[in-house]
Amino acid sequence: MRFWFFYLMLAPVWGQLTLKTTFQGEQKFHALTKKAIAEDWRALQIGERTAKIAMELRGIPYQGFTLEIDDHIEAPSVNFNGLDCWTFFETSLCFARMLEHKEPPYHPQDLLIEIEKTRYFKGRCTGNYLDRIHYLVDWYSENTKRGVVKDITREFPVAQIPSQAGEMSQMWKYYRYLKHNPELRPLMAKEEARLNRTKRWMVPQNKIATIENDLRNGDIIGVARNDNGSFCSHVGIVIKDRAGRARLLHASSTYKKVILDAPLADYLKRHRKQVGAIIARPR
């Protein structure tokens, strides 16, 4: 009964889109929930649980722009058939939260409800594209305020990330909603201007190796960049290996799938524009 109650509550908001549109990969979802129940993942601490789920997503193909699902109606969405870096970390975290917040059985709508709580300003989607949190630094701020994560970046040595948001209004042709709704473009530019008036902080690339021991399984790592467009260019999840190194698990456009990559300090050295990291810990 609880499942149908919440579904009917949300249907007037974003239920105009079919479940086939908002949720892809039900077979994978049900296989994961079955395994989660059998192995009692719910008993794990939230960071460990997030890491456990993220590891189960290894090998899923990389698919860019998986958040763009319609020309006009914005809605929470999940896609287990293809992930980009944002949908990978968010699906892992929200699946972990779903296991904690609800008793089995689990349905696709249960995960969509958790996605709505984290992906949108004030935790609510009204069908408007600008309800969605589009920049990772905003996601950290919003979800720290509501207790989903704790932004722990400033617990370490930090430097300021250059204020440079502007990617979406400048490259609107690549974003399905902005392409089909030109009235949204100046509003997106206004949001970017707001972001650029706020100081944002990162752990510099040359300090990352010194903090690896303080990172935990499930920590969410935003890769800060020194380039026009946005504060962060990528995001992934920490997995501690047997040697204690903090490796980056992420949906990689280079490898075309979700992979467990090099230790974070080594990963950041690969590209000159990757200048540091922002760090959030699931709560």
C-alpha positions as CSV (number, residue, x, y, z in Angstrom):
1,M,0.0,0.0,0.0
2,R,2.8,2.4,0.8
3,F,4.3,2.0,-2.7
4,W,1.0,2.9,-4.4
5,F,0.3,5.8,-2.0
6,F,3.6,7.5,-2.9
7,Y,3.3,6.7,-6.6
8,L,-0.2,8.4,-6.7
9,M,1.1,11.3,-4.7
10,L,3.9,11.9,-7.2
11,A,2.0,11.1,-10.4
12,P,0.6,14.7,-10.8
13,V,4.1,16.1,-10.6
14,W,6.3,14.0,-12.9
15,G,4.1,11.0,-13.5
16,Q,3.2,12.4,-17.0
17,L,6.2,10.4,-18.2
18,T,5.9,6.6,-18.3
19,L,8.0,4.4,-16.1
20,K,9.5,3.0,-19.3
21,T,10.9,6.5,-19.9
22,T,12.0,7.3,-16.3
23,F,13.3,3.9,-15.3
24,Q,15.4,1.6,-17.5
25,G,17.1,-1.6,-16.5
26,E,14.5,-3.1,-14.2
27,Q,16.1,-6.5,-14.5
28,K,19.3,-5.2,-13.0
29,F,17.4,-3.4,-10.3
30,H,15.6,-6.5,-9.2
31,A,18.7,-8.6,-9.3
32,L,20.4,-6.0,-7.0
33,T,17.5,-5.8,-4.6
34,K,17.4,-9.6,-4.4
35,K,21.1,-9.7,-3.6
36,A,20.8,-6.9,-1.1
37,I,18.1,-8.7,0.9
38,A,19.9,-12.0,0.8
39,E,23.2,-10.5,2.0
40,D,21.6,-7.9,4.4
41,W,23.3,-4.9,2.9
42,R,20.9,-2.8,4.9
43,A,23.0,-3.6,8.0
44,L,26.0,-1.9,6.5
45,Q,27.0,1.6,7.5
46,I,25.8,4.0,4.8
47,G,29.2,4.7,3.2
48,E,30.1,1.0,3.1
49,R,26.6,0.3,1.7
50,T,27.1,2.9,-1.0
51,A,30.5,1.5,-1.9
52,K,29.0,-2.1,-2.0
53,I,26.3,-1.1,-4.5
54,A,28.7,1.0,-6.6
55,M,31.0,-2.0,-6.9
56,E,28.0,-4.1,-8.2
57,L,27.6,-1.6,-11.0
58,R,31.1,-2.2,-12.5
59,G,31.0,-3.0,-16.1
60,I,27.8,-1.1,-16.9
61,P,28.4,0.8,-20.2
62,Y,29.1,4.5,-20.1
63,Q,26.3,6.6,-21.6
64,G,26.5,10.3,-21.7
65,F,23.6,12.7,-20.9
66,T,21.5,10.0,-19.1
67,L,19.8,12.8,-17.2
68,E,18.2,14.2,-20.4
69,I,15.2,12.0,-20.9
70,D,12.6,14.3,-22.5
71,D,12.3,17.4,-24.6
72,H,10.1,19.3,-22.0
73,I,9.2,17.5,-18.8
74,E,11.8,17.1,-16.2
75,A,11.5,14.0,-14.0
76,P,13.6,11.8,-11.7
77,S,15.1,9.0,-13.7
78,V,17.3,5.9,-13.3
79,N,19.1,3.9,-16.0
80,F,20.9,0.7,-15.1
81,N,21.6,0.0,-18.8
82,G,24.0,3.0,-19.2
83,L,25.5,5.4,-16.7
84,D,27.4,8.7,-16.8
85,C,29.5,9.9,-13.9
86,W,26.6,11.8,-12.2
87,T,24.0,9.1,-12.5
88,F,26.5,6.5,-11.4
89,F,27.3,8.1,-8.0
90,E,23.7,9.2,-7.4
91,T,22.2,5.8,-8.2
92,S,24.7,4.1,-5.9
93,L,23.9,6.6,-3.0
94,C,20.2,6.6,-3.5
95,F,20.0,2.8,-3.8
96,A,21.8,2.7,-0.4
97,R,19.3,5.2,1.1
98,M,16.4,3.2,-0.3
99,L,17.5,0.1,1.5
100,E,17.6,2.1,4.8
101,H,14.4,4.0,4.4
102,K,12.1,1.2,3.3
103,E,11.4,-2.4,4.1
104,P,11.4,-4.9,1.2
105,P,10.0,-5.6,-1.3
106,Y,11.5,-2.8,-3.4
107,H,10.0,-1.3,-6.5
108,P,11.5,1.1,-9.2
109,Q,9.4,3.9,-7.8
110,D,11.1,3.6,-4.4
111,L,14.4,4.4,-6.0
112,L,12.9,7.3,-8.0
113,I,11.6,8.8,-4.8
114,E,15.2,8.7,-3.3
115,I,16.5,10.2,-6.5
116,E,14.0,13.1,-6.3
117,K,15.2,13.9,-2.8
118,T,18.8,14.4,-3.8
119,R,18.7,15.5,-7.4
120,Y,16.4,18.6,-7.0
121,F,16.5,21.8,-5.1
122,K,14.5,21.4,-1.8
123,G,14.2,17.7,-2.7
124,R,11.2,18.2,-5.0
125,C,10.7,18.0,-8.8
126,T,7.7,19.9,-10.2
127,G,8.5,19.0,-13.9
128,N,10.6,22.2,-14.4
129,Y,14.2,21.7,-15.7
130,L,15.5,24.3,-13.3
131,D,14.3,22.3,-10.4
132,R,17.3,20.0,-11.0
133,I,20.7,20.7,-9.4
134,H,22.9,21.0,-12.4
135,Y,26.3,21.7,-10.9
136,L,28.1,19.4,-8.5
137,V,29.2,22.1,-6.1
138,D,25.5,23.0,-5.7
139,W,24.6,19.3,-5.1
140,Y,27.2,19.2,-2.3
141,S,25.8,22.3,-0.7
142,E,22.1,21.3,-1.0
143,N,22.6,17.8,0.2
144,T,24.8,18.8,3.1
145,K,22.0,21.2,4.2
146,R,19.4,18.4,4.2
147,G,21.7,15.9,5.9
148,V,22.1,13.5,3.0
149,V,25.9,14.0,3.0
150,K,28.5,16.0,4.8
151,D,30.9,18.1,2.7
152,I,34.2,17.4,4.4
153,T,36.4,19.2,2.0
154,R,37.4,22.0,4.4
155,E,38.5,19.5,7.0
156,F,41.7,19.2,4.9
157,P,44.1,21.7,3.3
158,V,42.2,23.7,0.7
159,A,42.5,26.2,-2.1
160,Q,39.7,28.1,-3.9
161,I,38.3,26.7,-7.1
162,P,38.2,29.3,-9.8
163,S,34.6,30.7,-10.3
164,Q,33.9,29.5,-13.8
165,A,30.3,28.1,-14.2
166,G,29.0,28.7,-17.6
167,E,29.1,25.4,-19.5
168,M,25.4,24.8,-19.8
169,S,24.3,28.2,-21.1
170,Q,27.3,28.3,-23.5
171,M,26.9,24.8,-24.7
172,W,23.1,24.6,-24.7
173,K,23.0,22.6,-28.0
174,Y,24.3,19.5,-26.1
175,Y,21.5,19.7,-23.5
176,R,18.2,18.3,-24.7
177,Y,15.9,20.6,-22.5
178,L,17.9,23.7,-23.3
179,K,17.9,22.9,-27.0
180,H,14.1,22.6,-27.1
181,N,13.2,25.3,-24.6
182,P,15.2,28.5,-25.5
183,E,13.4,30.4,-22.7
184,L,15.4,28.4,-20.2
185,R,18.8,29.5,-21.5
186,P,18.9,33.0,-19.8
187,L,17.5,31.5,-16.6
188,M,20.4,28.9,-16.6
189,A,22.9,31.8,-17.2
190,K,21.4,33.5,-14.2
191,E,21.9,30.4,-12.1
192,E,25.5,30.2,-13.3
193,A,26.1,33.8,-12.3
194,R,24.8,33.0,-8.8
195,L,27.2,30.2,-8.5
196,N,30.1,32.3,-9.7
197,R,29.5,34.8,-6.9
198,T,30.2,32.1,-4.3
199,K,33.6,30.9,-3.2
200,R,34.1,27.1,-3.5
201,W,36.9,25.1,-2.1
202,M,38.9,22.0,-3.1
203,V,41.7,19.9,-1.7
204,P,44.6,20.7,-4.2
205,Q,45.9,17.9,-6.4
206,N,49.3,18.0,-4.6
207,K,47.7,17.4,-1.2
208,I,45.5,14.5,-2.2
209,A,48.1,11.8,-1.4
210,T,48.4,13.2,2.2
211,I,44.7,12.7,3.0
212,E,44.2,9.2,1.5
213,N,44.2,7.6,5.0
214,D,41.3,9.9,6.0
215,L,39.1,8.9,3.1
216,R,36.5,6.2,3.5
217,N,34.6,3.7,1.3
218,G,31.7,5.5,-0.2
219,D,33.1,9.0,-0.1
220,I,31.9,11.0,-3.1
221,I,34.8,12.7,-5.0
222,G,34.2,15.6,-7.3
223,V,37.1,16.3,-9.6
224,A,37.8,20.0,-9.6
225,R,39.2,21.5,-12.8
226,N,40.9,24.7,-13.9
227,D,39.1,25.4,-17.1
228,N,36.2,27.4,-18.4
229,G,32.8,25.8,-18.0
230,S,32.2,24.4,-14.5
231,F,33.8,23.9,-11.1
232,C,34.0,20.1,-11.5
233,S,34.5,18.0,-14.6
234,H,33.9,14.5,-13.1
235,V,32.7,12.6,-10.0
236,G,33.2,9.2,-8.6
237,I,33.2,7.1,-5.4
238,V,36.1,6.1,-3.1
239,I,37.0,2.4,-2.7
240,K,39.8,1.6,-0.3
241,D,42.0,-1.2,-1.6
242,R,43.9,-3.8,0.5
243,A,46.9,-1.5,0.6
244,G,44.8,1.3,2.0
245,R,44.9,3.4,-1.1
246,A,41.8,5.4,-2.0
247,R,40.9,4.3,-5.5
248,L,38.4,6.0,-7.8
249,L,35.3,4.0,-8.9
250,H,33.6,5.9,-11.7
251,A,31.7,5.8,-15.0
252,S,34.5,6.5,-17.4
253,S,34.0,8.0,-20.9
254,T,37.6,6.8,-21.7
255,Y,37.0,3.2,-20.8
256,K,33.3,3.3,-21.8
257,K,32.1,1.6,-18.7
258,V,32.0,1.8,-14.9
259,I,35.5,0.8,-13.7
260,L,37.6,0.7,-10.5
261,D,40.5,3.0,-11.5
262,A,43.8,4.1,-10.1
263,P,44.3,5.7,-6.6
264,L,42.8,9.1,-6.5
265,A,46.1,11.0,-6.3
266,D,47.4,9.1,-9.3
267,Y,44.2,9.6,-11.3
268,L,44.3,13.4,-10.8
269,K,47.8,13.6,-12.2
270,R,46.8,12.2,-15.5
271,H,45.3,15.5,-16.8
272,R,46.7,19.0,-16.3
273,K,43.3,20.6,-15.9
274,Q,42.4,18.2,-12.9
275,V,43.5,20.5,-10.1
276,G,42.0,18.9,-7.0
277,A,38.9,17.3,-5.4
278,I,35.9,18.1,-3.3
279,I,34.7,15.4,-0.9
280,A,31.3,14.5,0.5
281,R,30.6,11.7,2.9
282,P,27.2,9.9,3.0
283,R,25.2,10.3,6.2
